[in-house]
Amino acid sequence: MKCQFCNTNESDRIFYTNYMGALYQIPVCEGCLHRMWQQAVAAGQAEAFRNYAGWWPGRPEPRRLGERAFPDEAAEDLKRKRQLAVLKIRLQEAANQENYEEAARLRDDIASMEREVCSHES
């Protein structure tokens, strides 16, 4: 895809712009983005430019930085917390239906799971 500014180079970057509440992605080449960056710095708008550019000159590309956006460990904790919430709802339902044996089993499961969740958080 060609750069939307110079129409000669292949675009390898994305510039984001918010126009009247709609977010647009504009493909640009590194040279044009660098020129835009220089203009933003000269105008004292470098910080604002960073909010709209997915990448700016002199910085590593974000897609090559760090690890996954949502680590597997966090996903497991989230699953446990959701299971815990489901068990608490089932406990309430069992108590309302006067199914005390089921309620006691669920209470024990909840206590066990809460100890497990709390031990992972610390």
N, CA, C and O atoms as a GROMACS GRO file, in nm:
protein
  488
    1MET      N    1   0.085  -0.116   0.000
    1MET     CA    2   0.000   0.000   0.000
    1MET      C    3   0.090   0.124   0.000
    1MET      O    4   0.191   0.127   0.070
    2LYS      N    5   0.054   0.222  -0.077
    2LYS     CA    6   0.133   0.345  -0.088
    2LYS      C    7   0.104   0.438   0.029
    2LYS      O    8  -0.004   0.437   0.088
    3CYS      N    9   0.206   0.519   0.060
    3CYS     CA   10   0.193   0.621   0.164
    3CYS      C   11   0.086   0.722   0.122
    3CYS      O   12   0.083   0.766   0.007
    4GLN      N   13  -0.001   0.758   0.214
    4GLN     CA   14  -0.110   0.851   0.184
    4GLN      C   15  -0.063   0.996   0.170
    4GLN      O   16  -0.138   1.081   0.123
    5PHE      N   17   0.063   1.024   0.212
    5PHE     CA   18   0.113   1.161   0.202
    5PHE      C   19   0.196   1.184   0.077
    5PHE      O   20   0.174   1.280   0.005
    6CYS      N   21   0.294   1.096   0.051
    6CYS     CA   22   0.381   1.116  -0.065
    6CYS      C   23   0.337   1.037  -0.188
    6CYS      O   24   0.375   1.072  -0.300
    7ASN      N   25   0.259   0.933  -0.169
    7ASN     CA   26   0.210   0.848  -0.278
    7ASN      C   27   0.322   0.787  -0.363
    7ASN      O   28   0.298   0.750  -0.478
    8THR      N   29   0.443   0.776  -0.307
    8THR     CA   30   0.552   0.714  -0.382
    8THR      C   31   0.607   0.593  -0.307
    8THR      O   32   0.628   0.487  -0.366
    9ASN      N   33   0.631   0.608  -0.178
    9ASN     CA   34   0.689   0.500  -0.099
    9ASN      C   35   0.580   0.406  -0.047
    9ASN      O   36   0.463   0.443  -0.034
   10GLU      N   37   0.621   0.283  -0.019
   10GLU     CA   38   0.531   0.187   0.044
   10GLU      C   39   0.512   0.228   0.190
   10GLU      O   40   0.608   0.268   0.257
   11SER      N   41   0.389   0.219   0.239
   11SER     CA   42   0.364   0.254   0.379
   11SER      C   43   0.404   0.137   0.468
   11SER      O   44   0.374   0.021   0.439
   12ASP      N   45   0.472   0.171   0.576
   12ASP     CA   46   0.510   0.068   0.672
   12ASP      C   47   0.477   0.112   0.815
   12ASP      O   48   0.519   0.047   0.911
   13ARG      N   49   0.405   0.220   0.828
   13ARG     CA   50   0.364   0.272   0.957
   13ARG      C   51   0.216   0.312   0.949
   13ARG      O   52   0.159   0.324   0.841
   14ILE      N   53   0.157   0.332   1.065
   14ILE     CA   54   0.017   0.377   1.073
   14ILE      C   55   0.012   0.503   1.156
   14ILE      O   56   0.068   0.509   1.265
   15PHE      N   57  -0.056   0.604   1.106
   15PHE     CA   58  -0.081   0.727   1.179
   15PHE      C   59  -0.229   0.731   1.210
   15PHE      O   60  -0.312   0.712   1.120
   16TYR      N   61  -0.264   0.756   1.334
   16TYR     CA   62  -0.403   0.760   1.376
   16TYR      C   63  -0.448   0.904   1.389
   16TYR      O   64  -0.374   0.988   1.443
   17THR      N   65  -0.565   0.935   1.341
   17THR     CA   66  -0.619   1.068   1.357
   17THR      C   67  -0.766   1.059   1.395
   17THR      O   68  -0.839   0.971   1.348
   18ASN      N   69  -0.807   1.150   1.481
   18ASN     CA   70  -0.945   1.156   1.526
   18ASN      C   71  -1.008   1.276   1.459
   18ASN      O   72  -0.973   1.390   1.488
   19TYR      N   73  -1.102   1.249   1.369
   19TYR     CA   74  -1.170   1.356   1.298
   19TYR      C   75  -1.318   1.350   1.328
   19TYR      O   76  -1.388   1.256   1.288
   20MET      N   77  -1.366   1.449   1.398
   20MET     CA   78  -1.508   1.460   1.435
   20MET      C   79  -1.558   1.334   1.506
   20MET      O   80  -1.668   1.286   1.479
   21GLY      N   81  -1.477   1.283   1.596
   21GLY     CA   82  -1.517   1.169   1.676
   21GLY      C   83  -1.492   1.034   1.614
   21GLY      O   84  -1.513   0.932   1.680
   22ALA      N   85  -1.447   1.029   1.489
   22ALA     CA   86  -1.417   0.902   1.423
   22ALA      C   87  -1.265   0.884   1.416
   22ALA      O   88  -1.194   0.977   1.379
   23LEU      N   89  -1.218   0.767   1.451
   23LEU     CA   90  -1.075   0.738   1.448
   23LEU      C   91  -1.039   0.678   1.313
   23LEU      O   92  -1.097   0.578   1.271
   24TYR      N   93  -0.943   0.740   1.246
   24TYR     CA   94  -0.898   0.694   1.116
   24TYR      C   95  -0.754   0.648   1.124
   24TYR      O   96  -0.673   0.706   1.197
   25GLN      N   97  -0.722   0.543   1.048
   25GLN     CA   98  -0.584   0.493   1.038
   25GLN      C   99  -0.533   0.533   0.900
   25GLN      O  100  -0.592   0.498   0.798
   26ILE      N  101  -0.421   0.605   0.898
   26ILE     CA  102  -0.364   0.652   0.772
   26ILE      C  103  -0.229   0.585   0.753
   26ILE      O  104  -0.138   0.606   0.833
   27PRO      N  105  -0.214   0.505   0.648
   27PRO     CA  106  -0.084   0.442   0.621
   27PRO      C  107   0.016   0.544   0.570
   27PRO      O  108  -0.012   0.618   0.476
   28VAL      N  109   0.134   0.548   0.633
   28VAL     CA  110   0.240   0.641   0.594
   28VAL      C  111   0.373   0.568   0.588
   28VAL      O  112   0.391   0.463   0.649
   29CYS      N  113   0.465   0.626   0.513
   29CYS     CA  114   0.600   0.569   0.508
   29CYS      C  115   0.683   0.629   0.622
   29CYS      O  116   0.642   0.727   0.684
   30GLU      N  117   0.796   0.570   0.648
   30GLU     CA  118   0.880   0.616   0.758
   30GLU      C  119   0.928   0.758   0.736
   30GLU      O  120   0.936   0.836   0.831
   31GLY      N  121   0.960   0.794   0.612
   31GLY     CA  122   1.007   0.928   0.581
   31GLY      C  123   0.903   1.034   0.610
   31GLY      O  124   0.934   1.136   0.672
   32CYS      N  125   0.780   1.012   0.568
   32CYS     CA  126   0.672   1.109   0.593
   32CYS      C  127   0.641   1.120   0.742
   32CYS      O  128   0.618   1.229   0.793
   33LEU      N  129   0.641   1.006   0.810
   33LEU     CA  130   0.615   1.010   0.954
   33LEU      C  131   0.726   1.086   1.025
   33LEU      O  132   0.701   1.158   1.121
   34HIS      N  133   0.849   1.069   0.979
   34HIS     CA  134   0.962   1.142   1.038
   34HIS      C  135   0.945   1.292   1.016
   34HIS      O  136   0.970   1.372   1.107
   35ARG      N  137   0.903   1.332   0.896
   35ARG     CA  138   0.879   1.474   0.869
   35ARG      C  139   0.765   1.528   0.956
   35ARG      O  140   0.772   1.640   1.006
   36MET      N  141   0.660   1.448   0.972
   36MET     CA  142   0.549   1.489   1.059
   36MET      C  143   0.597   1.506   1.203
   36MET      O  144   0.556   1.598   1.273
   37TRP      N  145   0.684   1.416   1.244
   37TRP     CA  146   0.740   1.423   1.379
   37TRP      C  147   0.821   1.550   1.398
   37TRP      O  148   0.807   1.618   1.500
   38GLN      N  149   0.905   1.584   1.300
   38GLN     CA  150   0.986   1.705   1.308
   38GLN      C  151   0.898   1.829   1.315
   38GLN      O  152   0.928   1.923   1.389
   39GLN      N  153   0.789   1.830   1.240
   39GLN     CA  154   0.698   1.943   1.244
   39GLN      C  155   0.628   1.953   1.380
   39GLN      O  156   0.610   2.062   1.432
   40ALA      N  157   0.591   1.841   1.435
   40ALA     CA  158   0.526   1.840   1.567
   40ALA      C  159   0.621   1.890   1.674
   40ALA      O  160   0.580   1.965   1.763
   41VAL      N  161   0.748   1.848   1.667
   41VAL     CA  162   0.848   1.894   1.765
   41VAL      C  163   0.868   2.044   1.751
   41VAL      O  164   0.872   2.116   1.850
   42ALA      N  165   0.881   2.090   1.627
   42ALA     CA  166   0.902   2.233   1.603
   42ALA      C  167   0.783   2.316   1.652
   42ALA      O  168   0.801   2.430   1.697
   43ALA      N  169   0.664   2.261   1.644
   43ALA     CA  170   0.545   2.333   1.689
   43ALA      C  171   0.517   2.314   1.838
   43ALA      O  172   0.420   2.369   1.890
   44GLY      N  173   0.602   2.236   1.906
   44GLY     CA  174   0.582   2.211   2.049
   44GLY      C  175   0.469   2.115   2.076
   44GLY      O  176   0.412   2.117   2.186
   45GLN      N  177   0.434   2.030   1.981
   45GLN     CA  178   0.322   1.937   1.994
   45GLN      C  179   0.368   1.791   1.996
   45GLN      O  180   0.293   1.702   1.955
   46ALA      N  181   0.489   1.766   2.041
   46ALA     CA  182   0.542   1.629   2.039
   46ALA      C  183   0.457   1.533   2.120
   46ALA      O  184   0.432   1.421   2.076
   47GLU      N  185   0.411   1.575   2.237
   47GLU     CA  186   0.329   1.488   2.322
   47GLU      C  187   0.198   1.455   2.254
   47GLU      O  188   0.153   1.340   2.257
   48ALA      N  189   0.134   1.554   2.192
   48ALA     CA  190   0.008   1.529   2.122
   48ALA      C  191   0.031   1.435   2.004
   48ALA      O  192  -0.053   1.349   1.976
   49PHE      N  193   0.142   1.450   1.936
   49PHE     CA  194   0.173   1.366   1.821
   49PHE      C  195   0.187   1.220   1.865
   49PHE      O  196   0.143   1.130   1.795
   50ARG      N  197   0.247   1.198   1.978
   50ARG     CA  198   0.265   1.062   2.028
   50ARG      C  199   0.132   0.993   2.052
   50ARG      O  200   0.122   0.871   2.038
   51ASN      N  201   0.030   1.069   2.088
   51ASN     CA  202  -0.102   1.012   2.111
   51ASN      C  203  -0.166   0.961   1.983
   51ASN      O  204  -0.252   0.873   1.987
   52TYR      N  205  -0.125   1.016   1.869
   52TYR     CA  206  -0.187   0.980   1.742
   52TYR      C  207  -0.102   0.886   1.659
   52TYR      O  208  -0.154   0.819   1.570
   53ALA      N  209   0.026   0.880   1.685
   53ALA     CA  210   0.114   0.796   1.603
   53ALA      C  211   0.136   0.663   1.671
   53ALA      O  212   0.167   0.658   1.791
   54GLY      N  213   0.122   0.556   1.597
   54GLY     CA  214   0.150   0.424   1.650
   54GLY      C  215   0.299   0.404   1.670
   54GLY      O  216   0.341   0.315   1.744
   55TRP      N  217   0.378   0.485   1.605
   55TRP     CA  218   0.523   0.480   1.615
   55TRP      C  219   0.576   0.618   1.583
   55TRP      O  220   0.517   0.689   1.503
   56TRP      N  221   0.686   0.657   1.645
   56TRP     CA  222   0.749   0.784   1.609
   56TRP      C  223   0.899   0.761   1.598
   56TRP      O  224   0.952   0.671   1.662
   57PRO      N  225   0.967   0.841   1.520
   57PRO     CA  226   1.110   0.821   1.496
   57PRO      C  227   1.191   0.818   1.624
   57PRO      O  228   1.164   0.892   1.720
   58GLY      N  229   1.289   0.731   1.623
   58GLY     CA  230   1.377   0.718   1.738
   58GLY      C  231   1.326   0.622   1.844
   58GLY      O  232   1.393   0.601   1.945
   59ARG      N  233   1.211   0.564   1.824
   59ARG     CA  234   1.154   0.471   1.921
   59ARG      C  235   1.142   0.333   1.858
   59ARG      O  236   1.115   0.322   1.739
   60PRO      N  237   1.161   0.228   1.938
   60PRO     CA  238   1.139   0.094   1.884
   60PRO      C  239   0.992   0.075   1.847
   60PRO      O  240   0.904   0.139   1.904
   61GLU      N  241   0.967  -0.011   1.753
   61GLU     CA  242   0.828  -0.036   1.713
   61GLU      C  243   0.756  -0.110   1.824
   61GLU      O  244   0.809  -0.206   1.879
   62PRO      N  245   0.634  -0.066   1.859
   62PRO     CA  246   0.561  -0.126   1.971
   62PRO      C  247   0.535  -0.275   1.954
   62PRO      O  248   0.535  -0.349   2.052
   63ARG      N  249   0.512  -0.320   1.832
   63ARG     CA  250   0.480  -0.461   1.814
   63ARG      C  251   0.598  -0.552   1.843
   63ARG      O  252   0.583  -0.673   1.852
   64ARG      N  253   0.715  -0.493   1.859
   64ARG     CA  254   0.834  -0.572   1.888
   64ARG      C  255   0.878  -0.558   2.033
   64ARG      O  256   0.982  -0.611   2.071
   65LEU      N  257   0.802  -0.488   2.113
   65LEU     CA  258   0.837  -0.465   2.252
   65LEU      C  259   0.760  -0.556   2.345
   65LEU      O  260   0.645  -0.592   2.316
   66GLY      N  261   0.821  -0.593   2.454
   66GLY     CA  262   0.752  -0.662   2.562
   66GLY      C  263   0.696  -0.798   2.527
   66GLY      O  264   0.736  -0.862   2.430
   67GLU      N  265   0.603  -0.837   2.609
   67GLU     CA  266   0.542  -0.968   2.594
   67GLU      C  267   0.398  -0.951   2.548
   67GLU      O  268   0.359  -0.845   2.500
   68ARG      N  269   0.323  -1.055   2.563
   68ARG     CA  270   0.183  -1.052   2.523
   68ARG      C  271   0.107  -0.947   2.604
   68ARG      O  272   0.144  -0.915   2.717
   69ALA      N  273   0.003  -0.894   2.545
   69ALA     CA  274  -0.076  -0.790   2.610
   69ALA      C  275  -0.147  -0.843   2.735
   69ALA      O  276  -0.166  -0.769   2.832
   70PHE      N  277  -0.185  -0.969   2.733
   70PHE     CA  278  -0.256  -1.028   2.845
   70PHE      C  279  -0.188  -1.160   2.879
   70PHE      O  280  -0.214  -1.261   2.815
   71PRO      N  281  -0.099  -1.160   2.979
   71PRO     CA  282  -0.023  -1.281   3.010
   71PRO      C  283  -0.112  -1.398   3.050
   71PRO      O  284  -0.221  -1.380   3.104
   72ASP      N  285  -0.063  -1.518   3.023
   72ASP     CA  286  -0.139  -1.638   3.053
   72ASP      C  287  -0.173  -1.650   3.202
   72ASP      O  288  -0.280  -1.698   3.239
   73GLU      N  289  -0.080  -1.605   3.288
   73GLU     CA  290  -0.104  -1.613   3.432
   73GLU      C  291  -0.225  -1.528   3.471
   73GLU      O  292  -0.306  -1.569   3.555
   74ALA      N  293  -0.238  -1.412   3.412
   74ALA     CA  294  -0.352  -1.326   3.443
   74ALA      C  295  -0.481  -1.390   3.396
   74ALA      O  296  -0.584  -1.379   3.462
   75ALA      N  297  -0.476  -1.458   3.283
   75ALA     CA  298  -0.596  -1.525   3.231
   75ALA      C  299  -0.640  -1.635   3.327
   75ALA      O  300  -0.760  -1.652   3.352
   76GLU      N  301  -0.545  -1.709   3.381
   76GLU     CA  302  -0.579  -1.816   3.476
   76GLU      C  303  -0.641  -1.758   3.602
   76GLU      O  304  -0.739  -1.812   3.654
   77ASP      N  305  -0.585  -1.647   3.653
   77ASP     CA  306  -0.643  -1.584   3.772
   77ASP      C  307  -0.784  -1.535   3.745
   77ASP      O  308  -0.873  -1.548   3.829
   78LEU      N  309  -0.805  -1.478   3.628
   78LEU     CA  310  -0.937  -1.430   3.592
   78LEU      C  311  -1.037  -1.546   3.585
   78LEU      O  312  -1.151  -1.532   3.630
   79LYS      N  313  -0.994  -1.658   3.530
   79LYS     CA  314  -1.082  -1.775   3.523
   79LYS      C  315  -1.120  -1.822   3.664
   79LYS      O  316  -1.235  -1.854   3.691
   80ARG      N  317  -1.020  -1.825   3.753
   80ARG     CA  318  -1.047  -1.869   3.891
   80ARG      C  319  -1.146  -1.776   3.960
   80ARG      O  320  -1.237  -1.822   4.029
   81LYS      N  321  -1.128  -1.647   3.941
   81LYS     CA  322  -1.218  -1.551   4.005
   81LYS      C  323  -1.360  -1.564   3.950
   81LYS      O  324  -1.457  -1.550   4.025
   82ARG      N  325  -1.372  -1.589   3.822
   82ARG     CA  326  -1.506  -1.609   3.764
   82ARG      C  327  -1.569  -1.737   3.815
   82ARG      O  328  -1.689  -1.741   3.843
   83GLN      N  329  -1.490  -1.844   3.828
   83GLN     CA  330  -1.542  -1.969   3.883
   83GLN      C  331  -1.588  -1.948   4.027
   83GLN      O  332  -1.691  -2.002   4.069
   84LEU      N  333  -1.512  -1.870   4.100
   84LEU     CA  334  -1.547  -1.839   4.238
   84LEU      C  335  -1.681  -1.765   4.244
   84LEU      O  336  -1.765  -1.794   4.330
   85ALA      N  337  -1.700  -1.670   4.155
   85ALA     CA  338  -1.827  -1.596   4.152
   85ALA      C  339  -1.944  -1.689   4.120
   85ALA      O  340  -2.051  -1.676   4.178
   86VAL      N  341  -1.923  -1.782   4.027
   86VAL     CA  342  -2.029  -1.878   3.992
   86VAL      C  343  -2.061  -1.966   4.112
   86VAL      O  344  -2.178  -1.992   4.140
   87LEU      N  345  -1.959  -2.012   4.183
   87LEU     CA  346  -1.983  -2.097   4.300
   87LEU      C  347  -2.062  -2.022   4.408
   87LEU      O  348  -2.148  -2.080   4.473
   88LYS      N  349  -2.032  -1.894   4.425
   88LYS     CA  350  -2.105  -1.816   4.526
   88LYS      C  351  -2.252  -1.801   4.488
   88LYS      O  352  -2.339  -1.805   4.574
   89ILE      N  353  -2.279  -1.785   4.360
   89ILE     CA  354  -2.418  -1.777   4.315
   89ILE      C  355  -2.489  -1.910   4.339
   89ILE      O  356  -2.604  -1.914   4.385
   90ARG      N  357  -2.420  -2.020   4.307
   90ARG     CA  358  -2.479  -2.152   4.328
   90ARG      C  359  -2.502  -2.179   4.476
   90ARG      O  360  -2.601  -2.242   4.513
   91LEU      N  361  -2.412  -2.130   4.561
   91LEU     CA  362  -2.428  -2.145   4.706
   91LEU      C  363  -2.554  -2.072   4.752
   91LEU      O  364  -2.632  -2.124   4.832
   92GLN      N  365  -2.573  -1.950   4.703
   92GLN     CA  366  -2.691  -1.873   4.740
   92GLN      C  367  -2.819  -1.945   4.696
   92GLN      O  368  -2.918  -1.950   4.770
   93GLU      N  369  -2.817  -1.999   4.574
   93GLU     CA  370  -2.934  -2.071   4.523
   93GLU      C  371  -2.962  -2.197   4.606
   93GLU      O  372  -3.078  -2.227   4.635
   94ALA      N  373  -2.856  -2.269   4.643
   94ALA     CA  374  -2.874  -2.390   4.723
   94ALA      C  375  -2.931  -2.355   4.860
   94ALA      O  376  -3.017  -2.426   4.912
   95ALA      N  377  -2.884  -2.246   4.919
   95ALA     CA  378  -2.934  -2.205   5.050
   95ALA      C  379  -3.082  -2.163   5.040
   95ALA      O  380  -3.163  -2.195   5.127
   96ASN      N  381  -3.115  -2.092   4.932
   96ASN     CA  382  -3.254  -2.049   4.913
   96ASN      C  383  -3.348  -2.168   4.895
   96ASN      O  384  -3.464  -2.162   4.936
   97GLN      N  385  -3.297  -2.274   4.834
   97GLN     CA  386  -3.378  -2.394   4.812
   97GLN      C  387  -3.369  -2.492   4.929
   97GLN      O  388  -3.425  -2.601   4.924
   98GLU      N  389  -3.300  -2.450   5.034
   98GLU     CA  390  -3.282  -2.530   5.156
   98GLU      C  391  -3.214  -2.664   5.126
   98GLU      O  392  -3.243  -2.764   5.192
   99ASN      N  393  -3.125  -2.664   5.030
   99ASN     CA  394  -3.043  -2.782   4.997
   99ASN      C  395  -2.911  -2.764   5.072
   99ASN      O  396  -2.810  -2.724   5.014
  100TYR      N  397  -2.914  -2.795   5.201
  100TYR     CA  398  -2.802  -2.763   5.289
  100TYR      C  399  -2.679  -2.849   5.264
  100TYR      O  400  -2.566  -2.804   5.287
  101GLU      N  401  -2.698  -2.971   5.217
  101GLU     CA  402  -2.582  -3.056   5.189
  101GLU      C  403  -2.503  -2.999   5.070
  101GLU      O  404  -2.380  -2.991   5.074
  102GLU      N  405  -2.576  -2.959   4.967
  102GLU     CA  406  -2.512  -2.897   4.850
  102GLU      C  407  -2.448  -2.764   4.890
  102GLU      O  408  -2.338  -2.732   4.845
  103ALA      N  409  -2.516  -2.688   4.974
  103ALA     CA  410  -2.463  -2.559   5.019
  103ALA      C  411  -2.333  -2.577   5.098
  103ALA      O  412  -2.239  -2.499   5.082
  104ALA      N  413  -2.330  -2.679   5.183
  104ALA     CA  414  -2.208  -2.705   5.261
  104ALA      C  415  -2.092  -2.744   5.170
  104ALA      O  416  -1.979  -2.700   5.190
  105ARG      N  417  -2.120  -2.828   5.070
  105ARG     CA  418  -2.015  -2.868   4.974
  105ARG      C  419  -1.964  -2.746   4.898
  105ARG      O  420  -1.843  -2.728   4.880
  106LEU      N  421  -2.058  -2.662   4.853
  106LEU     CA  422  -2.018  -2.541   4.780
  106LEU      C  423  -1.939  -2.446   4.869
  106LEU      O  424  -1.842  -2.384   4.824
  107ARG      N  425  -1.981  -2.433   4.996
  107ARG     CA  426  -1.910  -2.348   5.091
  107ARG      C  427  -1.766  -2.393   5.105
  107ARG      O  428  -1.674  -2.310   5.107
  108ASP      N  429  -1.745  -2.526   5.116
  108ASP     CA  430  -1.610  -2.579   5.129
  108ASP      C  431  -1.529  -2.556   5.001
  108ASP      O  432  -1.410  -2.523   5.007
  109ASP      N  433  -1.594  -2.574   4.885
  109ASP     CA  434  -1.526  -2.549   4.758
  109ASP      C  435  -1.485  -2.402   4.746
  109ASP      O  436  -1.375  -2.372   4.698
  110ILE      N  437  -1.573  -2.313   4.789
  110ILE     CA  438  -1.544  -2.169   4.782
  110ILE      C  439  -1.427  -2.135   4.874
  110ILE      O  440  -1.337  -2.060   4.834
  111ALA      N  441  -1.429  -2.188   4.994
  111ALA     CA  442  -1.320  -2.160   5.088
  111ALA      C  443  -1.187  -2.209   5.033
  111ALA      O  444  -1.086  -2.140   5.042
  112SER      N  445  -1.188  -2.328   4.976
  112SER     CA  446  -1.066  -2.384   4.917
  112SER      C  447  -1.017  -2.298   4.802
  112SER      O  448  -0.898  -2.269   4.791
  113MET      N  449  -1.109  -2.256   4.716
  113MET     CA  450  -1.071  -2.176   4.599
  113MET      C  451  -1.024  -2.037   4.642
  113MET      O  452  -0.932  -1.983   4.581
  114GLU      N  453  -1.086  -1.979   4.745
  114GLU     CA  454  -1.043  -1.847   4.794
  114GLU      C  455  -0.902  -1.853   4.849
  114GLU      O  456  -0.824  -1.761   4.827
  115ARG      N  457  -0.869  -1.960   4.920
  115ARG     CA  458  -0.732  -1.975   4.970
  115ARG      C  459  -0.635  -1.983   4.852
  115ARG      O  460  -0.526  -1.925   4.856
  116GLU      N  461  -0.675  -2.055   4.748
  116GLU     CA  462  -0.590  -2.071   4.630
  116GLU      C  463  -0.572  -1.937   4.557
  116GLU      O  464  -0.460  -1.904   4.517
  117VAL      N  465  -0.680  -1.862   4.540
  117VAL     CA  466  -0.673  -1.733   4.472
  117VAL      C  467  -0.588  -1.636   4.553
  117VAL      O  468  -0.504  -1.566   4.497
  118CYS      N  469  -0.609  -1.632   4.683
  118CYS     CA  470  -0.533  -1.540   4.768
  118CYS      C  471  -0.385  -1.576   4.770
  118CYS      O  472  -0.301  -1.486   4.775
  119SER      N  473  -0.351  -1.703   4.765
  119SER     CA  474  -0.210  -1.742   4.767
  119SER      C  475  -0.141  -1.701   4.637
  119SER      O  476  -0.020  -1.677   4.637
  120HIS      N  477  -0.214  -1.694   4.525
  120HIS     CA  478  -0.156  -1.652   4.397
  120HIS      C  479  -0.138  -1.502   4.389
  120HIS      O  480  -0.050  -1.454   4.317
  121GLU      N  481  -0.220  -1.425   4.463
  121GLU     CA  482  -0.214  -1.279   4.455
  121GLU      C  483  -0.097  -1.224   4.534
  121GLU      O  484  -0.050  -1.113   4.504
  122SER      N  485  -0.048  -1.294   4.631
  122SER     CA  486   0.061  -1.240   4.712
  122SER      C  487   0.197  -1.278   4.662
  122SER      O  488   0.298  -1.240   4.720
   0.00000   0.00000   0.00000
